[in-house]
Every structure is written in structure tokens, then in C-alpha cells.
Amino acid sequence: MNTLYPARAREETRMPLTPEEIIRVLGLKKHPTCGFVAETYRSAHAVPGGALPAGFEGPRPLGSVLYFMVTPNAHIALHRIRCDQMYHHYLGSPLEALLLYPDGTGEKLTTGPDLLSGMRPQLFIPGGTFHITRLQPGGGFALLGTTEWPGVELPDVELGDPQVLAGQFPRHADDIWAFVRENALPRS
């Protein structure tokens, strides 16, 4: 027991939180595209619609920030948003993402804590990039944050059709279907 730092001693013996406890503590709510979500910041400053790239209608907040949690039964659906975003990995299992870029290229990247294996705690997703994620095999949950700029509004989100995207990204068609199938499997 660490007697010099009593608070640290308590932390050393504390059991890790379960996904259900994290959901409760952070006030996460089930979301149709992003597992469990809680918005933690939305800028009071707005970017005028005329100052934004094509496709944005009306003003947007300067930025927004969310917590989100992926579990075997609550995942990130195949979608894209107009805004740039940065994922920040906080706790839990690594999260593998399939990114389908607007230029027709794509790649799989993993965000997580194992820096020596090539994982990074941040993952940049350029605006307009279709993406879908999955936990690595055996993963229980991943708690992340995402920062978006400008801030996201509902019209900025578009669900992806795997059939259409498999045709547009033939080199990544097998991966698209693998992610979609895996996310559709019921888990106990």
C-alpha cells in the first residue's frame, strides 16, 4: 500500500469500471450510428454558412466534442459526416476502423493503447470519409472521444449503403462486408 500518497493507494486497489458503470457515470445514451454517446461540448461561437465548404447549409458551431463507447452490441455504423473529426482513445480495447476516403482510396487503422504495435491514441477522419469500426476479437468495449470541427448537426451525417460503397471501393469490398457482417452478429 502506498502510504506517501493515500489517493494513489486507493487507485491502485480500485477495480476497473464495467461498461455499464461507465455508461452510467458519463451519462452515455444509445445512439443509432455511434454506440453510446454523450455530447460534452458545443461551441457557442458559430461559423456562418457562407464561410463553410460546399454542402453545409446554414451556420455550424465552431466545434463539438463527444464521448462515445463501442461494445460488441453497440458499434459504429457505416456512415460519414461532412466535418473533420479526431477520435481519442481513452479506455478499453483497441478499435479498428475502416476508412473510405472521398478520393476513392481506403485503409484500416487501429486506435488504442499499444503504441509499440503501431496503434495510436488518436485517429483523424477527414470530413466526407465513410467509416465503420469494430472491436478487436475478444474486446469488451472501447471508450473514446471525438472532436469535430465545425460542430456536427444532423444534416451533416449520412449513413452508408454497403452495396453501393462496395461497388465504389472494389479494393475494399471484402473489408466493407466483413465489418458490416461482424457488427450485425448478436453477442451475448
Disulfide bonds with the S-S distance in Angstrom:
none
